[in-house]
Amino acid sequence: MTTTDGGLNHMLTDMEAAPDLYKPTNFWNSGLESIVKDIEAEGMENFRTHPSAAFFYVPVYASNTLRKYGKYLLPVVDRMRPRKRAKAMVRLTRSDRARLDYRILRATSVAGGLDIDSVSESDAGGGERFEFDGKSYSRSMLNYMRALNLLKKTVDTSGIRSVLEIGGGYGTLGEILLKARPEDSIYVNVDIPPVAAVSTYYLQQVFGADQVLTYTDSREMEEIDLEALKGRYKAVVLCPWQLPKLKGAFDLFANFMSFQEMEPDVVANYISLVAPLTAAHVLTRNTAVGKKIAQKAGDIGVFEQVTTGFIADQFHGFETLAADAFVYGEMNDTGSYVSQVLVLGRQVA
């Protein structure tokens, strides 16, 4: 299977000339350089294991101890007696948390609609995955699937064939959609470089290079028409400054844990562009209490918080159909971390 670099050099060059509303905000500026350096040093083949990936766009269950000192610890663990070794591996890998998320996924499964129960994750990109009932899952995939179960519980998902996402990471939602409905679906991911290049690589590995419209091939397009792309591509990866060129009607718009990393004016601008493109429903998972505030430029954090309440308010003409953090999202006992899943629906006039 042949691939391209996803147009990373073109993306980085063009980003310099893009309007500020489409450039990385403070949170992502703090990590952009390290992500690029990891890609340049190690390539894309095992991007999920890059030091920068786990913090910025590849959520993992593994403990910080395993991530930092695994190459020293694992040989020691391998020499332990079986029961002690098994307990140590659970503590290091936190596989019990992965199993818990999978149990929640199974317990909340909804029959019919989008057939996510049949989906198993590719091993492209290396990194952490767990196998349950003969299928493979990363933390990213389990996060998406649990939220999709809330969507399935709330609305009829049998008609979902086109999904637009902003900040899709390495393309997990696209993989779920295109495997759940392989015959007639299309996924469009809009993301900043270098992550847009990573998702291009991943989706090419999973579905074939000729099935993914890359930035190199789309950057000169004056109009990016969804109807013209259907049947030609399974997936399309765009950069934010291309969003005003996108035309069409998507069955679902999604954003998972990236609006919360942006500034309010950037999020408001994105929503003003995607809301008219969204025919039916919105699915988001973001913080209900806000990300950490950065004390100065370059610190990890945001200058002004974006919450799920702010996100819902920006979708004019939509209403909140479901909201949950306890089962389908995640929250801690103190309430300082509340990762809330929202399902919005377009209001009928």
C-alpha positions as YAML, in Angstrom:
chain: A
units: angstrom
residues:
- id: 1
  name: MET
  ca: [0.00, 0.00, 0.00]
- id: 2
  name: THR
  ca: [1.52, 3.31, -1.06]
- id: 3
  name: THR
  ca: [1.14, 6.50, 0.92]
- id: 4
  name: THR
  ca: [2.19, 10.13, 0.79]
- id: 5
  name: ASP
  ca: [3.35, 12.36, 3.64]
- id: 6
  name: GLY
  ca: [-0.14, 13.86, 3.64]
- id: 7
  name: GLY
  ca: [1.24, 17.19, 2.42]
- id: 8
  name: LEU
  ca: [2.87, 18.13, 5.73]
- id: 9
  name: ASN
  ca: [5.39, 20.54, 4.20]
- id: 10
  name: HIS
  ca: [2.66, 22.27, 2.20]
- id: 11
  name: MET
  ca: [0.47, 22.47, 5.31]
- id: 12
  name: LEU
  ca: [3.15, 24.06, 7.46]
- id: 13
  name: THR
  ca: [4.06, 26.57, 4.75]
- id: 14
  name: ASP
  ca: [0.45, 27.54, 4.04]
- id: 15
  name: MET
  ca: [-0.38, 27.83, 7.73]
- id: 16
  name: GLU
  ca: [2.00, 30.77, 8.02]
- id: 17
  name: ALA
  ca: [-0.17, 32.78, 5.63]
- id: 18
  name: ALA
  ca: [-3.52, 31.64, 7.07]
- id: 19
  name: PRO
  ca: [-5.74, 34.01, 9.09]
- id: 20
  name: ASP
  ca: [-5.20, 33.79, 12.85]
- id: 21
  name: LEU
  ca: [-8.64, 32.21, 13.40]
- id: 22
  name: TYR
  ca: [-7.38, 29.11, 11.57]
- id: 23
  name: LYS
  ca: [-3.98, 28.83, 13.21]
- id: 24
  name: PRO
  ca: [-3.09, 26.82, 16.34]
- id: 25
  name: THR
  ca: [-4.02, 28.61, 19.55]
- id: 26
  name: ASN
  ca: [-1.83, 28.77, 22.65]
- id: 27
  name: PHE
  ca: [-2.51, 25.20, 23.82]
- id: 28
  name: TRP
  ca: [-1.40, 23.69, 20.52]
- id: 29
  name: ASN
  ca: [1.42, 26.16, 19.94]
- id: 30
  name: SER
  ca: [3.02, 24.70, 23.05]
- id: 31
  name: GLY
  ca: [3.26, 21.28, 21.42]
- id: 32
  name: LEU
  ca: [3.41, 21.82, 17.67]
- id: 33
  name: GLU
  ca: [7.20, 21.91, 17.48]
- id: 34
  name: SER
  ca: [7.64, 18.71, 19.48]
- id: 35
  name: ILE
  ca: [5.15, 16.82, 17.31]
- id: 36
  name: VAL
  ca: [6.93, 17.93, 14.12]
- id: 37
  name: LYS
  ca: [10.30, 16.96, 15.58]
- id: 38
  name: ASP
  ca: [9.03, 13.49, 16.50]
- id: 39
  name: ILE
  ca: [7.68, 12.96, 12.98]
- id: 40
  name: GLU
  ca: [10.93, 14.14, 11.41]
- id: 41
  name: ALA
  ca: [13.04, 11.96, 13.71]
- id: 42
  name: GLU
  ca: [10.95, 8.79, 13.77]
- id: 43
  name: GLY
  ca: [8.64, 8.93, 10.76]
- id: 44
  name: MET
  ca: [4.94, 8.11, 10.74]
- id: 45
  name: GLU
  ca: [5.13, 4.31, 10.99]
- id: 46
  name: ASN
  ca: [4.87, 4.24, 14.80]
- id: 47
  name: PHE
  ca: [3.42, 7.68, 15.43]
- id: 48
  name: ARG
  ca: [1.29, 6.46, 18.35]
- id: 49
  name: THR
  ca: [4.47, 5.79, 20.32]
- id: 50
  name: HIS
  ca: [5.97, 9.25, 19.76]
- id: 51
  name: PRO
  ca: [6.67, 11.06, 23.06]
- id: 52
  name: SER
  ca: [4.50, 14.01, 22.02]
- id: 53
  name: ALA
  ca: [1.58, 11.93, 20.76]
- id: 54
  name: ALA
  ca: [0.23, 10.66, 24.09]
- id: 55
  name: PHE
  ca: [-0.08, 14.18, 25.48]
- id: 56
  name: PHE
  ca: [-1.57, 15.92, 22.46]
- id: 57
  name: TYR
  ca: [-3.54, 13.58, 20.20]
- id: 58
  name: VAL
  ca: [-3.23, 9.88, 21.13]
- id: 59
  name: PRO
  ca: [-4.91, 9.25, 24.51]
- id: 60
  name: VAL
  ca: [-3.53, 6.17, 26.28]
- id: 61
  name: TYR
  ca: [-4.29, 4.17, 29.41]
- id: 62
  name: ALA
  ca: [-0.63, 3.46, 30.21]
- id: 63
  name: SER
  ca: [0.75, 4.98, 33.39]
- id: 64
  name: ASN
  ca: [3.29, 7.77, 33.17]
- id: 65
  name: THR
  ca: [5.75, 5.36, 34.78]
- id: 66
  name: LEU
  ca: [5.40, 2.89, 31.92]
- id: 67
  name: ARG
  ca: [5.60, 5.61, 29.29]
- id: 68
  name: LYS
  ca: [8.75, 7.14, 30.75]
- id: 69
  name: TYR
  ca: [10.62, 4.12, 32.07]
- id: 70
  name: GLY
  ca: [9.09, 1.15, 30.25]
- id: 71
  name: LYS
  ca: [12.28, 0.07, 28.52]
- id: 72
  name: TYR
  ca: [13.95, -0.30, 31.91]
- id: 73
  name: LEU
  ca: [11.00, -1.67, 33.88]
- id: 74
  name: LEU
  ca: [9.60, -4.25, 31.48]
- id: 75
  name: PRO
  ca: [12.69, -6.51, 31.51]
- id: 76
  name: VAL
  ca: [12.47, -6.52, 35.32]
- id: 77
  name: VAL
  ca: [8.75, -7.31, 35.26]
- id: 78
  name: ASP
  ca: [9.34, -10.16, 32.79]
- id: 79
  name: ARG
  ca: [11.53, -11.89, 35.38]
- id: 80
  name: MET
  ca: [8.84, -11.82, 38.08]
- id: 81
  name: ARG
  ca: [6.73, -14.80, 39.06]
- id: 82
  name: PRO
  ca: [3.50, -15.10, 37.01]
- id: 83
  name: ARG
  ca: [1.03, -13.68, 39.57]
- id: 84
  name: LYS
  ca: [3.29, -10.83, 40.59]
- id: 85
  name: ARG
  ca: [4.09, -10.09, 36.95]
- id: 86
  name: ALA
  ca: [0.38, -9.96, 36.06]
- id: 87
  name: LYS
  ca: [-0.38, -7.52, 38.89]
- id: 88
  name: ALA
  ca: [2.57, -5.31, 37.94]
- id: 89
  name: MET
  ca: [1.45, -5.19, 34.30]
- id: 90
  name: VAL
  ca: [-2.07, -4.15, 35.28]
- id: 91
  name: ARG
  ca: [-0.64, -1.28, 37.36]
- id: 92
  name: LEU
  ca: [1.68, -0.20, 34.57]
- id: 93
  name: THR
  ca: [-0.66, -0.60, 31.59]
- id: 94
  name: ARG
  ca: [-3.86, 0.23, 33.53]
- id: 95
  name: SER
  ca: [-5.56, -2.45, 31.48]
- id: 96
  name: ASP
  ca: [-8.28, -2.58, 34.15]
- id: 97
  name: ARG
  ca: [-9.41, 0.90, 33.06]
- id: 98
  name: ALA
  ca: [-9.54, -0.21, 29.45]
- id: 99
  name: ARG
  ca: [-11.65, -3.22, 30.44]
- id: 100
  name: LEU
  ca: [-13.97, -0.99, 32.46]
- id: 101
  name: ASP
  ca: [-14.50, 1.31, 29.47]
- id: 102
  name: TYR
  ca: [-15.18, -1.73, 27.29]
- id: 103
  name: ARG
  ca: [-17.71, -3.05, 29.82]
- id: 104
  name: ILE
  ca: [-19.49, 0.32, 29.76]
- id: 105
  name: LEU
  ca: [-19.46, 0.18, 25.98]
- id: 106
  name: ARG
  ca: [-21.09, -3.24, 25.99]
- id: 107
  name: ALA
  ca: [-23.58, -2.33, 28.72]
- id: 108
  name: THR
  ca: [-24.75, 0.77, 26.83]
- id: 109
  name: SER
  ca: [-24.83, -0.86, 23.39]
- id: 110
  name: VAL
  ca: [-27.91, -0.01, 21.32]
- id: 111
  name: ALA
  ca: [-29.18, -2.34, 18.62]
- id: 112
  name: GLY
  ca: [-29.72, -1.05, 15.10]
- id: 113
  name: GLY
  ca: [-28.47, 2.09, 13.47]
- id: 114
  name: LEU
  ca: [-24.76, 2.59, 12.88]
- id: 115
  name: ASP
  ca: [-23.15, -0.85, 13.35]
- id: 116
  name: ILE
  ca: [-20.23, 0.14, 15.57]
- id: 117
  name: ASP
  ca: [-20.28, -3.25, 17.37]
- id: 118
  name: SER
  ca: [-18.66, -4.85, 14.31]
- id: 119
  name: VAL
  ca: [-15.68, -2.47, 14.27]
- id: 120
  name: SER
  ca: [-12.14, -3.49, 15.26]
- id: 121
  name: GLU
  ca: [-9.23, -1.06, 15.21]
- id: 122
  name: SER
  ca: [-6.28, -1.26, 12.83]
- id: 123
  name: ASP
  ca: [-2.75, -1.76, 14.17]
- id: 124
  name: ALA
  ca: [-1.38, 0.97, 11.86]
- id: 125
  name: GLY
  ca: [0.75, 3.49, 13.71]
- id: 126
  name: GLY
  ca: [1.79, 1.02, 16.41]
- id: 127
  name: GLY
  ca: [1.17, 1.85, 20.03]
- id: 128
  name: GLU
  ca: [-1.32, 0.77, 22.67]
- id: 129
  name: ARG
  ca: [-4.39, -1.33, 21.94]
- id: 130
  name: PHE
  ca: [-6.36, -3.90, 23.94]
- id: 131
  name: GLU
  ca: [-8.27, -6.92, 22.68]
- id: 132
  name: PHE
  ca: [-11.72, -7.76, 23.99]
- id: 133
  name: ASP
  ca: [-14.00, -10.42, 22.53]
- id: 134
  name: GLY
  ca: [-11.75, -10.78, 19.51]
- id: 135
  name: LYS
  ca: [-11.72, -7.09, 18.58]
- id: 136
  name: SER
  ca: [-9.00, -4.47, 19.05]
- id: 137
  name: TYR
  ca: [-9.50, -1.09, 20.72]
- id: 138
  name: SER
  ca: [-7.43, 1.93, 21.67]
- id: 139
  name: ARG
  ca: [-8.49, 4.43, 24.31]
- id: 140
  name: SER
  ca: [-9.38, 6.83, 21.52]
- id: 141
  name: MET
  ca: [-11.72, 4.30, 19.92]
- id: 142
  name: LEU
  ca: [-13.42, 3.40, 23.20]
- id: 143
  name: ASN
  ca: [-13.95, 7.13, 23.92]
- id: 144
  name: TYR
  ca: [-15.64, 7.63, 20.56]
- id: 145
  name: MET
  ca: [-17.70, 4.45, 20.73]
- id: 146
  name: ARG
  ca: [-19.11, 5.20, 24.16]
- id: 147
  name: ALA
  ca: [-20.19, 8.65, 22.96]
- id: 148
  name: LEU
  ca: [-21.67, 7.12, 19.81]
- id: 149
  name: ASN
  ca: [-23.75, 4.85, 22.03]
- id: 150
  name: LEU
  ca: [-25.31, 7.97, 23.58]
- id: 151
  name: LEU
  ca: [-25.99, 9.26, 20.08]
- id: 152
  name: LYS
  ca: [-27.59, 5.90, 19.15]
- id: 153
  name: LYS
  ca: [-29.67, 5.94, 22.32]
- id: 154
  name: THR
  ca: [-30.90, 9.45, 21.56]
- id: 155
  name: VAL
  ca: [-31.52, 9.53, 17.79]
- id: 156
  name: ASP
  ca: [-31.86, 7.19, 14.82]
- id: 157
  name: THR
  ca: [-28.36, 6.75, 13.40]
- id: 158
  name: SER
  ca: [-29.32, 4.46, 10.51]
- id: 159
  name: GLY
  ca: [-29.12, 7.38, 8.07]
- id: 160
  name: ILE
  ca: [-25.64, 8.60, 9.01]
- id: 161
  name: ARG
  ca: [-23.46, 8.38, 5.91]
- id: 162
  name: SER
  ca: [-21.46, 11.60, 6.03]
- id: 163
  name: VAL
  ca: [-19.53, 12.94, 9.02]
- id: 164
  name: LEU
  ca: [-17.62, 16.20, 9.37]
- id: 165
  name: GLU
  ca: [-15.20, 16.52, 12.26]
- id: 166
  name: ILE
  ca: [-12.93, 19.29, 13.48]
- id: 167
  name: GLY
  ca: [-9.87, 18.11, 15.37]
- id: 168
  name: GLY
  ca: [-10.19, 14.43, 14.54]
- id: 169
  name: GLY
  ca: [-6.78, 13.40, 15.84]
- id: 170
  name: TYR
  ca: [-5.39, 10.51, 13.86]
- id: 171
  name: GLY
  ca: [-8.78, 9.65, 12.33]
- id: 172
  name: THR
  ca: [-10.47, 7.29, 14.80]
- id: 173
  name: LEU
  ca: [-14.02, 8.46, 14.13]
- id: 174
  name: GLY
  ca: [-13.42, 8.11, 10.42]
- id: 175
  name: GLU
  ca: [-12.24, 4.54, 10.92]
- id: 176
  name: ILE
  ca: [-15.35, 3.72, 12.95]
- id: 177
  name: LEU
  ca: [-17.75, 5.23, 10.40]
- id: 178
  name: LEU
  ca: [-16.07, 3.77, 7.33]
- id: 179
  name: LYS
  ca: [-15.90, 0.29, 8.86]
- id: 180
  name: ALA
  ca: [-19.42, 0.42, 10.28]
- id: 181
  name: ARG
  ca: [-20.85, 1.54, 6.94]
- id: 182
  name: PRO
  ca: [-18.21, 0.74, 4.30]
- id: 183
  name: GLU
  ca: [-20.35, 0.85, 1.20]
- id: 184
  name: ASP
  ca: [-21.59, 4.44, 1.02]
- id: 185
  name: SER
  ca: [-20.08, 6.68, 3.69]
- id: 186
  name: ILE
  ca: [-17.60, 9.56, 3.67]
- id: 187
  name: TYR
  ca: [-15.63, 11.19, 6.47]
- id: 188
  name: VAL
  ca: [-14.11, 14.68, 6.40]
- id: 189
  name: ASN
  ca: [-11.56, 15.66, 9.04]
- id: 190
  name: VAL
  ca: [-10.49, 19.29, 9.45]
- id: 191
  name: ASP
  ca: [-7.38, 19.65, 11.59]
- id: 192
  name: ILE
  ca: [-4.26, 21.72, 12.07]
- id: 193
  name: PRO
  ca: [-0.87, 20.48, 10.92]
- id: 194
  name: PRO
  ca: [0.98, 18.36, 11.76]
- id: 195
  name: VAL
  ca: [-1.92, 16.26, 13.10]
- id: 196
  name: ALA
  ca: [-3.77, 16.60, 9.78]
- id: 197
  name: ALA
  ca: [-0.81, 14.89, 8.10]
- id: 198
  name: VAL
  ca: [-0.85, 12.11, 10.70]
- id: 199
  name: SER
  ca: [-4.56, 11.40, 10.12]
- id: 200
  name: THR
  ca: [-3.96, 11.40, 6.37]
- id: 201
  name: TYR
  ca: [-1.25, 8.77, 6.84]
- id: 202
  name: TYR
  ca: [-3.39, 6.66, 9.17]
- id: 203
  name: LEU
  ca: [-6.51, 6.69, 7.01]
- id: 204
  name: GLN
  ca: [-4.42, 5.83, 3.96]
- id: 205
  name: GLN
  ca: [-2.93, 2.87, 5.80]
- id: 206
  name: VAL
  ca: [-6.36, 1.61, 6.82]
- id: 207
  name: PHE
  ca: [-8.36, 2.27, 3.64]
- id: 208
  name: GLY
  ca: [-5.80, 2.78, 0.86]
- id: 209
  name: ALA
  ca: [-3.94, 5.81, -0.43]
- id: 210
  name: ASP
  ca: [-6.32, 6.34, -3.35]
- id: 211
  name: GLN
  ca: [-9.30, 6.49, -0.98]
- id: 212
  name: VAL
  ca: [-8.10, 9.59, 0.89]
- id: 213
  name: LEU
  ca: [-8.10, 13.10, -0.56]
- id: 214
  name: THR
  ca: [-4.90, 14.71, 0.75]
- id: 215
  name: TYR
  ca: [-4.10, 18.34, 1.39]
- id: 216
  name: THR
  ca: [-1.64, 18.34, -1.50]
- id: 217
  name: ASP
  ca: [-4.48, 17.42, -3.86]
- id: 218
  name: SER
  ca: [-7.06, 19.79, -2.39]
- id: 219
  name: ARG
  ca: [-5.07, 22.92, -1.54]
- id: 220
  name: GLU
  ca: [-5.69, 24.58, -4.92]
- id: 221
  name: MET
  ca: [-9.41, 23.77, -5.04]
- id: 222
  name: GLU
  ca: [-11.64, 26.85, -5.11]
- id: 223
  name: GLU
  ca: [-14.62, 24.79, -3.89]
- id: 224
  name: ILE
  ca: [-14.62, 21.49, -2.00]
- id: 225
  name: ASP
  ca: [-18.01, 19.97, -2.76]
- id: 226
  name: LEU
  ca: [-19.16, 17.02, -0.67]
- id: 227
  name: GLU
  ca: [-21.37, 15.64, -3.44]
- id: 228
  name: ALA
  ca: [-18.47, 15.68, -5.90]
- id: 229
  name: LEU
  ca: [-16.26, 13.80, -3.43]
- id: 230
  name: LYS
  ca: [-18.75, 11.04, -2.62]
- id: 231
  name: GLY
  ca: [-17.92, 7.82, -4.40]
- id: 232
  name: ARG
  ca: [-14.41, 9.03, -5.25]
- id: 233
  name: TYR
  ca: [-13.05, 9.06, -1.71]
- id: 234
  name: LYS
  ca: [-13.84, 7.47, 1.60]
- id: 235
  name: ALA
  ca: [-12.02, 10.14, 3.59]
- id: 236
  name: VAL
  ca: [-10.92, 13.74, 3.11]
- id: 237
  name: VAL
  ca: [-8.40, 15.58, 5.30]
- id: 238
  name: LEU
  ca: [-8.46, 19.37, 5.17]
- id: 239
  name: CYS
  ca: [-6.74, 22.17, 7.06]
- id: 240
  name: PRO
  ca: [-8.81, 24.80, 8.89]
- id: 241
  name: TRP
  ca: [-8.30, 27.61, 6.38]
- id: 242
  name: GLN
  ca: [-9.99, 25.39, 3.76]
- id: 243
  name: LEU
  ca: [-13.21, 25.14, 5.77]
- id: 244
  name: PRO
  ca: [-14.87, 28.17, 4.11]
- id: 245
  name: LYS
  ca: [-14.49, 26.35, 0.77]
- id: 246
  name: LEU
  ca: [-16.39, 23.28, 1.95]
- id: 247
  name: LYS
  ca: [-19.91, 22.87, 0.56]
- id: 248
  name: GLY
  ca: [-22.61, 20.29, 1.21]
- id: 249
  name: ALA
  ca: [-24.84, 18.82, 3.91]
- id: 250
  name: PHE
  ca: [-23.39, 16.42, 6.49]
- id: 251
  name: ASP
  ca: [-25.50, 14.05, 8.54]
- id: 252
  name: LEU
  ca: [-23.32, 14.55, 11.61]
- id: 253
  name: PHE
  ca: [-20.80, 17.06, 12.88]
- id: 254
  name: ALA
  ca: [-18.41, 15.93, 15.63]
- id: 255
  name: ASN
  ca: [-15.79, 17.43, 17.90]
- id: 256
  name: PHE
  ca: [-14.01, 15.47, 20.60]
- id: 257
  name: MET
  ca: [-11.86, 17.21, 23.18]
- id: 258
  name: SER
  ca: [-10.39, 19.83, 20.86]
- id: 259
  name: PHE
  ca: [-12.80, 22.78, 21.08]
- id: 260
  name: GLN
  ca: [-11.86, 22.86, 24.77]
- id: 261
  name: GLU
  ca: [-8.23, 23.44, 23.75]
- id: 262
  name: MET
  ca: [-9.06, 26.52, 21.64]
- id: 263
  name: GLU
  ca: [-9.97, 30.10, 22.43]
- id: 264
  name: PRO
  ca: [-13.66, 31.16, 22.34]
- id: 265
  name: ASP
  ca: [-13.37, 33.35, 19.22]
- id: 266
  name: VAL
  ca: [-11.78, 30.48, 17.29]
- id: 267
  name: VAL
  ca: [-14.51, 28.03, 18.36]
- id: 268
  name: ALA
  ca: [-17.27, 30.52, 17.56]
- id: 269
  name: ASN
  ca: [-15.83, 31.03, 14.08]
- id: 270
  name: TYR
  ca: [-15.59, 27.28, 13.42]
- id: 271
  name: ILE
  ca: [-19.16, 26.68, 14.56]
- id: 272
  name: SER
  ca: [-20.44, 29.55, 12.41]
- id: 273
  name: LEU
  ca: [-18.98, 27.66, 9.43]
- id: 274
  name: VAL
  ca: [-19.94, 24.08, 10.31]
- id: 275
  name: ALA
  ca: [-23.47, 24.71, 11.61]
- id: 276
  name: PRO
  ca: [-24.85, 25.52, 8.12]
- id: 277
  name: LEU
  ca: [-23.17, 22.34, 6.82]
- id: 278
  name: THR
  ca: [-24.79, 20.16, 9.49]
- id: 279
  name: ALA
  ca: [-28.12, 18.75, 8.35]
- id: 280
  name: ALA
  ca: [-29.19, 16.87, 11.45]
- id: 281
  name: HIS
  ca: [-27.04, 16.28, 14.52]
- id: 282
  name: VAL
  ca: [-23.97, 17.35, 16.48]
- id: 283
  name: LEU
  ca: [-21.95, 15.08, 18.76]
- id: 284
  name: THR
  ca: [-19.29, 16.60, 21.01]
- id: 285
  name: ARG
  ca: [-17.24, 15.59, 24.01]
- id: 286
  name: ASN
  ca: [-15.57, 18.49, 25.77]
- id: 287
  name: THR
  ca: [-15.05, 19.84, 29.25]
- id: 288
  name: ALA
  ca: [-18.02, 21.24, 31.13]
- id: 289
  name: VAL
  ca: [-15.75, 23.18, 33.52]
- id: 290
  name: GLY
  ca: [-12.98, 24.43, 31.23]
- id: 291
  name: LYS
  ca: [-9.34, 23.60, 30.55]
- id: 292
  name: LYS
  ca: [-6.44, 24.85, 32.65]
- id: 293
  name: ILE
  ca: [-5.74, 28.56, 32.30]
- id: 294
  name: ALA
  ca: [-2.28, 29.42, 30.93]
- id: 295
  name: GLN
  ca: [-0.44, 32.09, 32.92]
- id: 296
  name: LYS
  ca: [1.53, 33.28, 29.89]
- id: 297
  name: ALA
  ca: [2.02, 32.50, 26.20]
- id: 298
  name: GLY
  ca: [3.73, 29.17, 25.70]
- id: 299
  name: ASP
  ca: [2.37, 27.62, 28.89]
- id: 300
  name: ILE
  ca: [0.18, 24.58, 28.36]
- id: 301
  name: GLY
  ca: [-3.40, 25.78, 28.72]
- id: 302
  name: VAL
  ca: [-5.88, 28.30, 27.34]
- id: 303
  name: PHE
  ca: [-6.21, 32.02, 27.93]
- id: 304
  name: GLU
  ca: [-10.02, 31.89, 28.07]
- id: 305
  name: GLN
  ca: [-12.01, 28.74, 28.74]
- id: 306
  name: VAL
  ca: [-14.42, 27.05, 26.36]
- id: 307
  name: THR
  ca: [-17.04, 24.84, 28.02]
- id: 308
  name: THR
  ca: [-19.74, 22.53, 26.65]
- id: 309
  name: GLY
  ca: [-22.29, 25.17, 27.59]
- id: 310
  name: PHE
  ca: [-20.50, 27.71, 25.41]
- id: 311
  name: ILE
  ca: [-20.31, 25.21, 22.54]
- id: 312
  name: ALA
  ca: [-24.04, 24.41, 22.70]
- id: 313
  name: ASP
  ca: [-24.91, 28.13, 22.75]
- id: 314
  name: GLN
  ca: [-22.95, 28.74, 19.54]
- id: 315
  name: PHE
  ca: [-25.02, 26.21, 17.59]
- id: 316
  name: HIS
  ca: [-27.92, 28.53, 16.82]
- id: 317
  name: GLY
  ca: [-30.96, 26.64, 15.58]
- id: 318
  name: PHE
  ca: [-29.97, 23.46, 17.44]
- id: 319
  name: GLU
  ca: [-31.27, 22.10, 20.74]
- id: 320
  name: THR
  ca: [-29.60, 19.86, 23.32]
- id: 321
  name: LEU
  ca: [-31.08, 16.37, 23.14]
- id: 322
  name: ALA
  ca: [-28.75, 14.62, 25.61]
- id: 323
  name: ALA
  ca: [-25.87, 15.51, 27.91]
- id: 324
  name: ASP
  ca: [-23.84, 13.12, 30.05]
- id: 325
  name: ALA
  ca: [-20.44, 12.83, 31.72]
- id: 326
  name: PHE
  ca: [-21.01, 10.04, 34.22]
- id: 327
  name: VAL
  ca: [-21.49, 7.09, 31.82]
- id: 328
  name: TYR
  ca: [-20.67, 8.17, 28.29]
- id: 329
  name: GLY
  ca: [-17.98, 10.71, 29.17]
- id: 330
  name: GLU
  ca: [-15.80, 10.88, 32.26]
- id: 331
  name: MET
  ca: [-15.70, 12.76, 35.55]
- id: 332
  name: ASN
  ca: [-13.77, 12.67, 38.81]
- id: 333
  name: ASP
  ca: [-15.16, 12.63, 42.35]
- id: 334
  name: THR
  ca: [-14.40, 16.30, 43.04]
- id: 335
  name: GLY
  ca: [-16.04, 17.67, 39.89]
- id: 336
  name: SER
  ca: [-12.84, 19.38, 38.80]
- id: 337
  name: TYR
  ca: [-12.77, 17.17, 35.68]
- id: 338
  name: VAL
  ca: [-16.05, 16.77, 33.79]
- id: 339
  name: SER
  ca: [-15.71, 15.53, 30.21]
- id: 340
  name: GLN
  ca: [-19.26, 15.84, 28.93]
- id: 341
  name: VAL
  ca: [-20.84, 14.29, 25.85]
- id: 342
  name: LEU
  ca: [-23.49, 16.40, 24.13]
- id: 343
  name: VAL
  ca: [-25.98, 15.41, 21.45]
- id: 344
  name: LEU
  ca: [-27.54, 18.36, 19.65]
- id: 345
  name: GLY
  ca: [-30.30, 18.26, 17.04]
- id: 346
  name: ARG
  ca: [-31.36, 20.78, 14.45]
- id: 347
  name: GLN
  ca: [-34.61, 22.42, 15.46]
- id: 348
  name: VAL
  ca: [-37.52, 21.94, 13.12]
- id: 349
  name: ALA
  ca: [-39.13, 25.22, 12.10]
...
